[in-house]
């Protein structure tokens, strides 16, 4: 499993735990599917929860709404952003 694949799995678990999607498993989340609208159907409150999760779990900040729109397109875009911006610990 590549670092990107591992991060995609971590993003899936973050979504499930932070948003309390208790009936969902990581396998049910398509990494390419949109997070909002037709995909997972998340809303702005969910986005805020994910911003907080990325900050707490990975030390990654989302500086503004424009960056957030790009980051939260899909699980894959979340994983790529975290890999690029993660604070090395």
PyMOL Python script that loads the backbone (N, CA, C, O; Angstrom):
from pymol import cmd

cmd.read_pdbstr("""\
ATOM      1  N   UNK A   1       0.850  -1.176   0.000  1.00  0.00           N
ATOM      2  CA  UNK A   1       0.000   0.000   0.000  1.00  0.00           C
ATOM      3  C   UNK A   1       0.899   1.245   0.000  1.00  0.00           C
ATOM      4  O   UNK A   1       1.808   1.365   0.822  1.00  0.00           O
ATOM      5  N   UNK A   2       0.638   2.149  -0.915  1.00  0.00           N
ATOM      6  CA  UNK A   2       1.438   3.375  -1.017  1.00  0.00           C
ATOM      7  C   UNK A   2       1.049   4.354   0.095  1.00  0.00           C
ATOM      8  O   UNK A   2      -0.018   4.221   0.694  1.00  0.00           O
ATOM      9  N   UNK A   3       1.916   5.339   0.372  1.00  0.00           N
ATOM     10  CA  UNK A   3       1.543   6.361   1.368  1.00  0.00           C
ATOM     11  C   UNK A   3       0.225   7.058   1.019  1.00  0.00           C
ATOM     12  O   UNK A   3      -0.559   7.390   1.908  1.00  0.00           O
ATOM     13  N   UNK A   4      -0.015   7.279  -0.277  1.00  0.00           N
ATOM     14  CA  UNK A   4      -1.271   7.916  -0.689  1.00  0.00           C
ATOM     15  C   UNK A   4      -2.459   7.012  -0.378  1.00  0.00           C
ATOM     16  O   UNK A   4      -3.479   7.482   0.126  1.00  0.00           O
ATOM     17  N   UNK A   5      -2.334   5.712  -0.674  1.00  0.00           N
ATOM     18  CA  UNK A   5      -3.417   4.764  -0.369  1.00  0.00           C
ATOM     19  C   UNK A   5      -3.679   4.704   1.132  1.00  0.00           C
ATOM     20  O   UNK A   5      -4.829   4.656   1.569  1.00  0.00           O
ATOM     21  N   UNK A   6      -2.605   4.706   1.915  1.00  0.00           N
ATOM     22  CA  UNK A   6      -2.759   4.693   3.376  1.00  0.00           C
ATOM     23  C   UNK A   6      -3.484   5.944   3.858  1.00  0.00           C
ATOM     24  O   UNK A   6      -4.343   5.871   4.736  1.00  0.00           O
ATOM     25  N   UNK A   7      -3.135   7.093   3.279  1.00  0.00           N
ATOM     26  CA  UNK A   7      -3.772   8.343   3.686  1.00  0.00           C
ATOM     27  C   UNK A   7      -5.241   8.362   3.264  1.00  0.00           C
ATOM     28  O   UNK A   7      -6.084   8.885   3.993  1.00  0.00           O
ATOM     29  N   UNK A   8      -5.554   7.804   2.107  1.00  0.00           N
ATOM     30  CA  UNK A   8      -6.956   7.711   1.679  1.00  0.00           C
ATOM     31  C   UNK A   8      -7.752   6.921   2.704  1.00  0.00           C
ATOM     32  O   UNK A   8      -8.865   7.310   3.060  1.00  0.00           O
ATOM     33  N   UNK A   9      -7.192   5.812   3.182  1.00  0.00           N
ATOM     34  CA  UNK A   9      -7.887   5.015   4.203  1.00  0.00           C
ATOM     35  C   UNK A   9      -8.049   5.811   5.501  1.00  0.00           C
ATOM     36  O   UNK A   9      -9.092   5.736   6.151  1.00  0.00           O
ATOM     37  N   UNK A  10      -7.027   6.565   5.873  1.00  0.00           N
ATOM     38  CA  UNK A  10      -7.127   7.403   7.079  1.00  0.00           C
ATOM     39  C   UNK A  10      -8.210   8.467   6.914  1.00  0.00           C
ATOM     40  O   UNK A  10      -8.933   8.764   7.864  1.00  0.00           O
ATOM     41  N   UNK A  11      -8.327   9.040   5.719  1.00  0.00           N
ATOM     42  CA  UNK A  11      -9.355  10.057   5.469  1.00  0.00           C
ATOM     43  C   UNK A  11     -10.751   9.441   5.568  1.00  0.00           C
ATOM     44  O   UNK A  11     -11.672  10.057   6.105  1.00  0.00           O
ATOM     45  N   UNK A  12     -10.900   8.230   5.050  1.00  0.00           N
ATOM     46  CA  UNK A  12     -12.193   7.545   5.149  1.00  0.00           C
ATOM     47  C   UNK A  12     -12.572   7.332   6.611  1.00  0.00           C
ATOM     48  O   UNK A  12     -13.712   7.574   7.008  1.00  0.00           O
ATOM     49  N   UNK A  13     -11.602   6.875   7.411  1.00  0.00           N
ATOM     50  CA  UNK A  13     -11.879   6.649   8.836  1.00  0.00           C
ATOM     51  C   UNK A  13     -12.168   7.959   9.559  1.00  0.00           C
ATOM     52  O   UNK A  13     -13.025   8.005  10.442  1.00  0.00           O
ATOM     53  N   UNK A  14     -11.453   9.032   9.188  1.00  0.00           N
ATOM     54  CA  UNK A  14     -11.699  10.346   9.777  1.00  0.00           C
ATOM     55  C   UNK A  14     -13.132  10.800   9.488  1.00  0.00           C
ATOM     56  O   UNK A  14     -13.825  11.286  10.382  1.00  0.00           O
ATOM     57  N   UNK A  15     -13.565  10.644   8.256  1.00  0.00           N
ATOM     58  CA  UNK A  15     -14.932  11.032   7.882  1.00  0.00           C
ATOM     59  C   UNK A  15     -15.945  10.250   8.703  1.00  0.00           C
ATOM     60  O   UNK A  15     -16.893  10.823   9.240  1.00  0.00           O
ATOM     61  N   UNK A  16     -15.747   8.956   8.799  1.00  0.00           N
ATOM     62  CA  UNK A  16     -16.695   8.107   9.531  1.00  0.00           C
ATOM     63  C   UNK A  16     -16.735   8.470  11.008  1.00  0.00           C
ATOM     64  O   UNK A  16     -17.817   8.588  11.583  1.00  0.00           O
ATOM     65  N   UNK A  17     -15.575   8.648  11.630  1.00  0.00           N
ATOM     66  CA  UNK A  17     -15.564   8.917  13.072  1.00  0.00           C
ATOM     67  C   UNK A  17     -15.986  10.341  13.398  1.00  0.00           C
ATOM     68  O   UNK A  17     -16.793  10.543  14.305  1.00  0.00           O
ATOM     69  N   UNK A  18     -15.458  11.343  12.679  1.00  0.00           N
ATOM     70  CA  UNK A  18     -15.784  12.742  12.989  1.00  0.00           C
ATOM     71  C   UNK A  18     -17.249  13.059  12.718  1.00  0.00           C
ATOM     72  O   UNK A  18     -17.853  13.872  13.418  1.00  0.00           O
ATOM     73  N   UNK A  19     -17.823  12.412  11.697  1.00  0.00           N
ATOM     74  CA  UNK A  19     -19.211  12.703  11.338  1.00  0.00           C
ATOM     75  C   UNK A  19     -20.183  11.675  11.910  1.00  0.00           C
ATOM     76  O   UNK A  19     -21.384  11.717  11.645  1.00  0.00           O
ATOM     77  N   UNK A  20     -19.630  10.743  12.708  1.00  0.00           N
ATOM     78  CA  UNK A  20     -20.440   9.726  13.382  1.00  0.00           C
ATOM     79  C   UNK A  20     -21.340   8.958  12.407  1.00  0.00           C
ATOM     80  O   UNK A  20     -22.534   8.774  12.643  1.00  0.00           O
ATOM     81  N   UNK A  21     -20.730   8.521  11.317  1.00  0.00           N
ATOM     82  CA  UNK A  21     -21.440   7.735  10.306  1.00  0.00           C
ATOM     83  C   UNK A  21     -21.335   6.262  10.684  1.00  0.00           C
ATOM     84  O   UNK A  21     -20.658   5.483  10.012  1.00  0.00           O
ATOM     85  N   UNK A  22     -22.010   5.893  11.764  1.00  0.00           N
ATOM     86  CA  UNK A  22     -21.838   4.583  12.387  1.00  0.00           C
ATOM     87  C   UNK A  22     -22.227   3.415  11.487  1.00  0.00           C
ATOM     88  O   UNK A  22     -21.732   2.305  11.678  1.00  0.00           O
ATOM     89  N   UNK A  23     -23.089   3.640  10.524  1.00  0.00           N
ATOM     90  CA  UNK A  23     -23.517   2.540   9.655  1.00  0.00           C
ATOM     91  C   UNK A  23     -22.664   2.433   8.394  1.00  0.00           C
ATOM     92  O   UNK A  23     -22.962   1.626   7.513  1.00  0.00           O
ATOM     93  N   UNK A  24     -21.619   3.228   8.302  1.00  0.00           N
ATOM     94  CA  UNK A  24     -20.779   3.243   7.112  1.00  0.00           C
ATOM     95  C   UNK A  24     -19.422   2.619   7.424  1.00  0.00           C
ATOM     96  O   UNK A  24     -18.900   2.767   8.529  1.00  0.00           O
ATOM     97  N   UNK A  25     -18.859   1.923   6.445  1.00  0.00           N
ATOM     98  CA  UNK A  25     -17.514   1.363   6.561  1.00  0.00           C
ATOM     99  C   UNK A  25     -16.609   2.064   5.542  1.00  0.00           C
ATOM    100  O   UNK A  25     -17.104   2.634   4.570  1.00  0.00           O
ATOM    101  N   UNK A  26     -15.287   2.025   5.756  1.00  0.00           N
ATOM    102  CA  UNK A  26     -14.382   2.654   4.782  1.00  0.00           C
ATOM    103  C   UNK A  26     -14.568   2.115   3.362  1.00  0.00           C
ATOM    104  O   UNK A  26     -14.414   2.853   2.389  1.00  0.00           O
ATOM    105  N   UNK A  27     -14.898   0.837   3.250  1.00  0.00           N
ATOM    106  CA  UNK A  27     -15.073   0.227   1.934  1.00  0.00           C
ATOM    107  C   UNK A  27     -16.251   0.829   1.176  1.00  0.00           C
ATOM    108  O   UNK A  27     -16.297   0.758  -0.052  1.00  0.00           O
ATOM    109  N   UNK A  28     -17.195   1.416   1.887  1.00  0.00           N
ATOM    110  CA  UNK A  28     -18.391   1.993   1.268  1.00  0.00           C
ATOM    111  C   UNK A  28     -18.124   3.376   0.671  1.00  0.00           C
ATOM    112  O   UNK A  28     -18.958   3.903  -0.066  1.00  0.00           O
ATOM    113  N   UNK A  29     -16.973   3.961   0.982  1.00  0.00           N
ATOM    114  CA  UNK A  29     -16.670   5.317   0.518  1.00  0.00           C
ATOM    115  C   UNK A  29     -15.755   5.254  -0.698  1.00  0.00           C
ATOM    116  O   UNK A  29     -14.631   4.759  -0.618  1.00  0.00           O
ATOM    117  N   UNK A  30     -16.247   5.758  -1.819  1.00  0.00           N
ATOM    118  CA  UNK A  30     -15.458   5.844  -3.050  1.00  0.00           C
ATOM    119  C   UNK A  30     -14.524   7.049  -2.933  1.00  0.00           C
ATOM    120  O   UNK A  30     -14.998   8.172  -2.762  1.00  0.00           O
ATOM    121  N   UNK A  31     -13.200   6.841  -3.020  1.00  0.00           N
ATOM    122  CA  UNK A  31     -12.274   7.959  -2.852  1.00  0.00           C
ATOM    123  C   UNK A  31     -12.407   9.037  -3.926  1.00  0.00           C
ATOM    124  O   UNK A  31     -11.935  10.159  -3.738  1.00  0.00           O
ATOM    125  N   UNK A  32     -13.042   8.708  -5.045  1.00  0.00           N
ATOM    126  CA  UNK A  32     -13.211   9.677  -6.131  1.00  0.00           C
ATOM    127  C   UNK A  32     -14.562  10.386  -6.081  1.00  0.00           C
ATOM    128  O   UNK A  32     -14.757  11.384  -6.775  1.00  0.00           O
ATOM    129  N   UNK A  33     -15.488   9.894  -5.281  1.00  0.00           N
ATOM    130  CA  UNK A  33     -16.839  10.465  -5.236  1.00  0.00           C
ATOM    131  C   UNK A  33     -16.831  11.840  -4.574  1.00  0.00           C
ATOM    132  O   UNK A  33     -16.062  12.076  -3.643  1.00  0.00           O
ATOM    133  N   UNK A  34     -17.682  12.742  -5.049  1.00  0.00           N
ATOM    134  CA  UNK A  34     -17.785  14.056  -4.399  1.00  0.00           C
ATOM    135  C   UNK A  34     -18.225  13.904  -2.948  1.00  0.00           C
ATOM    136  O   UNK A  34     -19.052  13.050  -2.630  1.00  0.00           O
ATOM    137  N   UNK A  35     -17.671  14.733  -2.072  1.00  0.00           N
ATOM    138  CA  UNK A  35     -18.074  14.689  -0.665  1.00  0.00           C
ATOM    139  C   UNK A  35     -19.410  15.383  -0.453  1.00  0.00           C
ATOM    140  O   UNK A  35     -20.153  15.045   0.468  1.00  0.00           O
ATOM    141  N   UNK A  36     -19.715  16.355  -1.307  1.00  0.00           N
ATOM    142  CA  UNK A  36     -20.950  17.121  -1.170  1.00  0.00           C
ATOM    143  C   UNK A  36     -21.881  16.799  -2.335  1.00  0.00           C
ATOM    144  O   UNK A  36     -21.442  16.272  -3.357  1.00  0.00           O
ATOM    145  N   UNK A  37     -23.151  17.111  -2.182  1.00  0.00           N
ATOM    146  CA  UNK A  37     -24.109  16.897  -3.261  1.00  0.00           C
ATOM    147  C   UNK A  37     -24.372  15.428  -3.496  1.00  0.00           C
ATOM    148  O   UNK A  37     -24.736  14.698  -2.574  1.00  0.00           O
ATOM    149  N   UNK A  38     -24.186  14.990  -4.735  1.00  0.00           N
ATOM    150  CA  UNK A  38     -24.540  13.629  -5.142  1.00  0.00           C
ATOM    151  C   UNK A  38     -23.669  12.546  -4.518  1.00  0.00           C
ATOM    152  O   UNK A  38     -24.081  11.387  -4.462  1.00  0.00           O
ATOM    153  N   UNK A  39     -22.493  12.890  -4.054  1.00  0.00           N
ATOM    154  CA  UNK A  39     -21.596  11.891  -3.468  1.00  0.00           C
ATOM    155  C   UNK A  39     -22.049  11.476  -2.085  1.00  0.00           C
ATOM    156  O   UNK A  39     -23.099  10.852  -1.931  1.00  0.00           O
ATOM    157  N   UNK A  40     -21.262  11.820  -1.081  1.00  0.00           N
ATOM    158  CA  UNK A  40     -21.603  11.477   0.304  1.00  0.00           C
ATOM    159  C   UNK A  40     -22.714  12.350   0.867  1.00  0.00           C
ATOM    160  O   UNK A  40     -23.315  12.011   1.886  1.00  0.00           O
ATOM    161  N   UNK A  41     -22.990  13.466   0.215  1.00  0.00           N
ATOM    162  CA  UNK A  41     -24.074  14.332   0.659  1.00  0.00           C
ATOM    163  C   UNK A  41     -23.756  15.135   1.908  1.00  0.00           C
ATOM    164  O   UNK A  41     -24.653  15.434   2.696  1.00  0.00           O
ATOM    165  N   UNK A  42     -22.491  15.487   2.100  1.00  0.00           N
ATOM    166  CA  UNK A  42     -22.107  16.265   3.272  1.00  0.00           C
ATOM    167  C   UNK A  42     -22.577  17.709   3.132  1.00  0.00           C
ATOM    168  O   UNK A  42     -22.889  18.167   2.033  1.00  0.00           O
ATOM    169  N   UNK A  43     -22.623  18.425   4.262  1.00  0.00           N
ATOM    170  CA  UNK A  43     -23.026  19.835   4.251  1.00  0.00           C
ATOM    171  C   UNK A  43     -21.950  20.697   4.909  1.00  0.00           C
ATOM    172  O   UNK A  43     -20.886  20.194   5.270  1.00  0.00           O
ATOM    173  N   UNK A  44     -22.219  21.985   5.065  1.00  0.00           N
ATOM    174  CA  UNK A  44     -21.209  22.913   5.583  1.00  0.00           C
ATOM    175  C   UNK A  44     -20.819  22.612   7.026  1.00  0.00           C
ATOM    176  O   UNK A  44     -19.673  22.839   7.412  1.00  0.00           O
ATOM    177  N   UNK A  45     -21.745  22.109   7.820  1.00  0.00           N
ATOM    178  CA  UNK A  45     -21.419  21.722   9.201  1.00  0.00           C
ATOM    179  C   UNK A  45     -20.445  20.541   9.184  1.00  0.00           C
ATOM    180  O   UNK A  45     -19.500  20.493   9.971  1.00  0.00           O
ATOM    181  N   UNK A  46     -20.686  19.592   8.278  1.00  0.00           N
ATOM    182  CA  UNK A  46     -19.770  18.458   8.126  1.00  0.00           C
ATOM    183  C   UNK A  46     -18.381  18.948   7.710  1.00  0.00           C
ATOM    184  O   UNK A  46     -17.369  18.450   8.204  1.00  0.00           O
ATOM    185  N   UNK A  47     -18.336  19.922   6.804  1.00  0.00           N
ATOM    186  CA  UNK A  47     -17.048  20.461   6.351  1.00  0.00           C
ATOM    187  C   UNK A  47     -16.283  21.063   7.521  1.00  0.00           C
ATOM    188  O   UNK A  47     -15.076  20.856   7.649  1.00  0.00           O
ATOM    189  N   UNK A  48     -16.972  21.800   8.366  1.00  0.00           N
ATOM    190  CA  UNK A  48     -16.325  22.391   9.541  1.00  0.00           C
ATOM    191  C   UNK A  48     -15.763  21.302  10.449  1.00  0.00           C
ATOM    192  O   UNK A  48     -14.648  21.429  10.956  1.00  0.00           O
ATOM    193  N   UNK A  49     -16.517  20.249  10.652  1.00  0.00           N
ATOM    194  CA  UNK A  49     -16.062  19.135  11.488  1.00  0.00           C
ATOM    195  C   UNK A  49     -14.819  18.482  10.876  1.00  0.00           C
ATOM    196  O   UNK A  49     -13.902  18.098  11.602  1.00  0.00           O
ATOM    197  N   UNK A  50     -14.785  18.355   9.554  1.00  0.00           N
ATOM    198  CA  UNK A  50     -13.616  17.770   8.892  1.00  0.00           C
ATOM    199  C   UNK A  50     -12.405  18.696   8.984  1.00  0.00           C
ATOM    200  O   UNK A  50     -11.280  18.223   9.151  1.00  0.00           O
ATOM    201  N   UNK A  51     -12.620  20.011   8.877  1.00  0.00           N
ATOM    202  CA  UNK A  51     -11.524  20.971   9.050  1.00  0.00           C
ATOM    203  C   UNK A  51     -10.898  20.786  10.427  1.00  0.00           C
ATOM    204  O   UNK A  51      -9.676  20.723  10.562  1.00  0.00           O
ATOM    205  N   UNK A  52     -11.747  20.698  11.446  1.00  0.00           N
ATOM    206  CA  UNK A  52     -11.251  20.506  12.812  1.00  0.00           C
ATOM    207  C   UNK A  52     -10.526  19.169  12.951  1.00  0.00           C
ATOM    208  O   UNK A  52      -9.504  19.082  13.631  1.00  0.00           O
ATOM    209  N   UNK A  53     -11.053  18.133  12.311  1.00  0.00           N
ATOM    210  CA  UNK A  53     -10.421  16.818  12.357  1.00  0.00           C
ATOM    211  C   UNK A  53      -9.047  16.809  11.716  1.00  0.00           C
ATOM    212  O   UNK A  53      -8.109  16.227  12.261  1.00  0.00           O
ATOM    213  N   UNK A  54      -8.922  17.453  10.556  1.00  0.00           N
ATOM    214  CA  UNK A  54      -7.616  17.509   9.885  1.00  0.00           C
ATOM    215  C   UNK A  54      -6.604  18.269  10.731  1.00  0.00           C
ATOM    216  O   UNK A  54      -5.433  17.896  10.802  1.00  0.00           O
ATOM    217  N   UNK A  55      -7.065  19.329  11.365  1.00  0.00           N
ATOM    218  CA  UNK A  55      -6.178  20.119  12.217  1.00  0.00           C
ATOM    219  C   UNK A  55      -5.723  19.309  13.422  1.00  0.00           C
ATOM    220  O   UNK A  55      -4.536  19.286  13.748  1.00  0.00           O
ATOM    221  N   UNK A  56      -6.658  18.649  14.080  1.00  0.00           N
ATOM    222  CA  UNK A  56      -6.342  17.892  15.295  1.00  0.00           C
ATOM    223  C   UNK A  56      -5.518  16.646  15.000  1.00  0.00           C
ATOM    224  O   UNK A  56      -4.515  16.391  15.666  1.00  0.00           O
ATOM    225  N   UNK A  57      -5.935  15.877  14.011  1.00  0.00           N
ATOM    226  CA  UNK A  57      -5.303  14.578  13.744  1.00  0.00           C
ATOM    227  C   UNK A  57      -3.990  14.684  12.968  1.00  0.00           C
ATOM    228  O   UNK A  57      -3.080  13.880  13.172  1.00  0.00           O
ATOM    229  N   UNK A  58      -3.891  15.678  12.076  1.00  0.00           N
ATOM    230  CA  UNK A  58      -2.745  15.724  11.166  1.00  0.00           C
ATOM    231  C   UNK A  58      -1.973  17.037  11.206  1.00  0.00           C
ATOM    232  O   UNK A  58      -0.964  17.175  10.514  1.00  0.00           O
ATOM    233  N   UNK A  59      -2.427  18.010  12.008  1.00  0.00           N
ATOM    234  CA  UNK A  59      -1.747  19.295  12.074  1.00  0.00           C
ATOM    235  C   UNK A  59      -1.858  20.105  10.795  1.00  0.00           C
ATOM    236  O   UNK A  59      -1.001  20.939  10.507  1.00  0.00           O
ATOM    237  N   UNK A  60      -2.914  19.861  10.025  1.00  0.00           N
ATOM    238  CA  UNK A  60      -3.103  20.515   8.734  1.00  0.00           C
ATOM    239  C   UNK A  60      -4.184  21.585   8.853  1.00  0.00           C
ATOM    240  O   UNK A  60      -5.279  21.323   9.350  1.00  0.00           O
ATOM    241  N   UNK A  61      -3.865  22.788   8.392  1.00  0.00           N
ATOM    242  CA  UNK A  61      -4.804  23.904   8.438  1.00  0.00           C
ATOM    243  C   UNK A  61      -5.426  24.121   7.058  1.00  0.00           C
ATOM    244  O   UNK A  61      -4.764  23.960   6.033  1.00  0.00           O
ATOM    245  N   UNK A  62      -6.693  24.485   7.051  1.00  0.00           N
ATOM    246  CA  UNK A  62      -7.374  24.913   5.832  1.00  0.00           C
ATOM    247  C   UNK A  62      -7.519  26.431   5.982  1.00  0.00           C
ATOM    248  O   UNK A  62      -8.376  26.886   6.740  1.00  0.00           O
ATOM    249  N   UNK A  63      -6.702  27.226   5.278  1.00  0.00           N
ATOM    250  CA  UNK A  63      -6.639  28.662   5.556  1.00  0.00           C
ATOM    251  C   UNK A  63      -7.873  29.474   5.174  1.00  0.00           C
ATOM    252  O   UNK A  63      -8.155  30.498   5.797  1.00  0.00           O
ATOM    253  N   UNK A  64      -8.610  29.028   4.156  1.00  0.00           N
ATOM    254  CA  UNK A  64      -9.785  29.795   3.750  1.00  0.00           C
ATOM    255  C   UNK A  64     -10.749  28.918   2.957  1.00  0.00           C
ATOM    256  O   UNK A  64     -10.454  27.762   2.654  1.00  0.00           O
ATOM    257  N   UNK A  65     -11.904  29.491   2.630  1.00  0.00           N
ATOM    258  CA  UNK A  65     -12.957  28.736   1.948  1.00  0.00           C
ATOM    259  C   UNK A  65     -12.531  28.266   0.559  1.00  0.00           C
ATOM    260  O   UNK A  65     -12.921  27.181   0.127  1.00  0.00           O
ATOM    261  N   UNK A  66     -11.740  29.065  -0.137  1.00  0.00           N
ATOM    262  CA  UNK A  66     -11.303  28.672  -1.479  1.00  0.00           C
ATOM    263  C   UNK A  66     -10.443  27.413  -1.426  1.00  0.00           C
ATOM    264  O   UNK A  66     -10.623  26.498  -2.230  1.00  0.00           O
ATOM    265  N   UNK A  67      -9.520  27.370  -0.488  1.00  0.00           N
ATOM    266  CA  UNK A  67      -8.694  26.170  -0.309  1.00  0.00           C
ATOM    267  C   UNK A  67      -9.590  25.010   0.104  1.00  0.00           C
ATOM    268  O   UNK A  67      -9.442  23.898  -0.402  1.00  0.00           O
ATOM    269  N   UNK A  68     -10.511  25.263   1.013  1.00  0.00           N
ATOM    270  CA  UNK A  68     -11.430  24.226   1.472  1.00  0.00           C
ATOM    271  C   UNK A  68     -12.215  23.596   0.342  1.00  0.00           C
ATOM    272  O   UNK A  68     -12.412  22.381   0.329  1.00  0.00           O
ATOM    273  N   UNK A  69     -12.669  24.403  -0.611  1.00  0.00           N
ATOM    274  CA  UNK A  69     -13.429  23.870  -1.754  1.00  0.00           C
ATOM    275  C   UNK A  69     -12.593  22.884  -2.550  1.00  0.00           C
ATOM    276  O   UNK A  69     -13.106  21.871  -3.027  1.00  0.00           O
ATOM    277  N   UNK A  70     -11.304  23.177  -2.695  1.00  0.00           N
ATOM    278  CA  UNK A  70     -10.417  22.281  -3.437  1.00  0.00           C
ATOM    279  C   UNK A  70     -10.113  21.021  -2.631  1.00  0.00           C
ATOM    280  O   UNK A  70     -10.120  19.915  -3.171  1.00  0.00           O
ATOM    281  N   UNK A  71      -9.846  21.195  -1.342  1.00  0.00           N
ATOM    282  CA  UNK A  71      -9.478  20.070  -0.483  1.00  0.00           C
ATOM    283  C   UNK A  71     -10.634  19.086  -0.347  1.00  0.00           C
ATOM    284  O   UNK A  71     -10.428  17.874  -0.413  1.00  0.00           O
ATOM    285  N   UNK A  72     -11.841  19.595  -0.160  1.00  0.00           N
ATOM    286  CA  UNK A  72     -12.986  18.738   0.136  1.00  0.00           C
ATOM    287  C   UNK A  72     -13.791  18.333  -1.094  1.00  0.00           C
ATOM    288  O   UNK A  72     -15.001  18.121  -1.007  1.00  0.00           O
ATOM    289  N   UNK A  73     -13.119  18.227  -2.239  1.00  0.00           N
ATOM    290  CA  UNK A  73     -13.793  17.717  -3.429  1.00  0.00           C
ATOM    291  C   UNK A  73     -14.076  16.222  -3.291  1.00  0.00           C
ATOM    292  O   UNK A  73     -15.151  15.748  -3.658  1.00  0.00           O
ATOM    293  N   UNK A  74     -13.102  15.488  -2.758  1.00  0.00           N
ATOM    294  CA  UNK A  74     -13.238  14.035  -2.622  1.00  0.00           C
ATOM    295  C   UNK A  74     -12.282  13.549  -1.534  1.00  0.00           C
ATOM    296  O   UNK A  74     -11.463  14.313  -1.025  1.00  0.00           O
ATOM    297  N   UNK A  75     -12.399  12.285  -1.190  1.00  0.00           N
ATOM    298  CA  UNK A  75     -11.469  11.691  -0.226  1.00  0.00           C
ATOM    299  C   UNK A  75     -10.045  11.766  -0.780  1.00  0.00           C
ATOM    300  O   UNK A  75      -9.099  12.040  -0.041  1.00  0.00           O
ATOM    301  N   UNK A  76      -9.901  11.523  -2.077  1.00  0.00           N
ATOM    302  CA  UNK A  76      -8.575  11.570  -2.696  1.00  0.00           C
ATOM    303  C   UNK A  76      -7.952  12.963  -2.564  1.00  0.00           C
ATOM    304  O   UNK A  76      -6.772  13.074  -2.229  1.00  0.00           O
ATOM    305  N   UNK A  77      -8.722  14.028  -2.820  1.00  0.00           N
ATOM    306  CA  UNK A  77      -8.158  15.378  -2.718  1.00  0.00           C
ATOM    307  C   UNK A  77      -7.816  15.725  -1.278  1.00  0.00           C
ATOM    308  O   UNK A  77      -6.855  16.453  -1.030  1.00  0.00           O
ATOM    309  N   UNK A  78      -8.587  15.215  -0.329  1.00  0.00           N
ATOM    310  CA  UNK A  78      -8.247  15.408   1.086  1.00  0.00           C
ATOM    311  C   UNK A  78      -6.906  14.756   1.394  1.00  0.00           C
ATOM    312  O   UNK A  78      -6.036  15.370   2.010  1.00  0.00           O
ATOM    313  N   UNK A  79      -6.745  13.503   0.959  1.00  0.00           N
ATOM    314  CA  UNK A  79      -5.511  12.756   1.229  1.00  0.00           C
ATOM    315  C   UNK A  79      -4.304  13.451   0.607  1.00  0.00           C
ATOM    316  O   UNK A  79      -3.255  13.563   1.241  1.00  0.00           O
ATOM    317  N   UNK A  80      -4.450  13.918  -0.634  1.00  0.00           N
ATOM    318  CA  UNK A  80      -3.343  14.595  -1.309  1.00  0.00           C
ATOM    319  C   UNK A  80      -2.951  15.870  -0.568  1.00  0.00           C
ATOM    320  O   UNK A  80      -1.764  16.155  -0.410  1.00  0.00           O
ATOM    321  N   UNK A  81      -3.935  16.634  -0.115  1.00  0.00           N
ATOM    322  CA  UNK A  81      -3.651  17.877   0.606  1.00  0.00           C
ATOM    323  C   UNK A  81      -2.918  17.586   1.914  1.00  0.00           C
ATOM    324  O   UNK A  81      -1.943  18.258   2.249  1.00  0.00           O
ATOM    325  N   UNK A  82      -3.389  16.590   2.644  1.00  0.00           N
ATOM    326  CA  UNK A  82      -2.748  16.254   3.918  1.00  0.00           C
ATOM    327  C   UNK A  82      -1.313  15.791   3.687  1.00  0.00           C
ATOM    328  O   UNK A  82      -0.409  16.201   4.415  1.00  0.00           O
ATOM    329  N   UNK A  83      -1.095  14.950   2.689  1.00  0.00           N
ATOM    330  CA  UNK A  83       0.262  14.483   2.406  1.00  0.00           C
ATOM    331  C   UNK A  83       1.194  15.649   2.068  1.00  0.00           C
ATOM    332  O   UNK A  83       2.366  15.631   2.442  1.00  0.00           O
ATOM    333  N   UNK A  84       0.684  16.658   1.366  1.00  0.00           N
ATOM    334  CA  UNK A  84       1.504  17.810   0.986  1.00  0.00           C
ATOM    335  C   UNK A  84       1.755  18.770   2.147  1.00  0.00           C
ATOM    336  O   UNK A  84       2.795  19.428   2.189  1.00  0.00           O
ATOM    337  N   UNK A  85       0.804  18.858   3.098  1.00  0.00           N
ATOM    338  CA  UNK A  85       0.872  19.898   4.124  1.00  0.00           C
ATOM    339  C   UNK A  85       1.035  19.388   5.551  1.00  0.00           C
ATOM    340  O   UNK A  85       1.087  20.179   6.494  1.00  0.00           O
ATOM    341  N   UNK A  86       1.112  18.090   5.709  1.00  0.00           N
ATOM    342  CA  UNK A  86       1.169  17.518   7.054  1.00  0.00           C
ATOM    343  C   UNK A  86       2.427  17.956   7.791  1.00  0.00           C
ATOM    344  O   UNK A  86       3.523  17.983   7.230  1.00  0.00           O
ATOM    345  N   UNK A  87       2.244  18.296   9.057  1.00  0.00           N
ATOM    346  CA  UNK A  87       3.367  18.641   9.922  1.00  0.00           C
ATOM    347  C   UNK A  87       4.095  17.347  10.256  1.00  0.00           C
ATOM    348  O   UNK A  87       3.512  16.418  10.815  1.00  0.00           O
ATOM    349  N   UNK A  88       5.357  17.298   9.912  1.00  0.00           N
ATOM    350  CA  UNK A  88       6.141  16.087  10.191  1.00  0.00           C
ATOM    351  C   UNK A  88       6.484  16.055  11.675  1.00  0.00           C
ATOM    352  O   UNK A  88       7.071  16.989  12.222  1.00  0.00           O
ATOM    353  N   UNK A  89       6.093  14.933  12.319  1.00  0.00           N
ATOM    354  CA  UNK A  89       6.273  14.869  13.760  1.00  0.00           C
ATOM    355  C   UNK A  89       7.292  13.932  14.200  1.00  0.00           C
ATOM    356  O   UNK A  89       7.529  13.795  15.400  1.00  0.00           O
TER     357      UNK A  89
END
""", "prot")
cmd.dss("prot")
cmd.show_as("cartoon", "prot")
cmd.util.cbc("prot")
cmd.orient("prot")
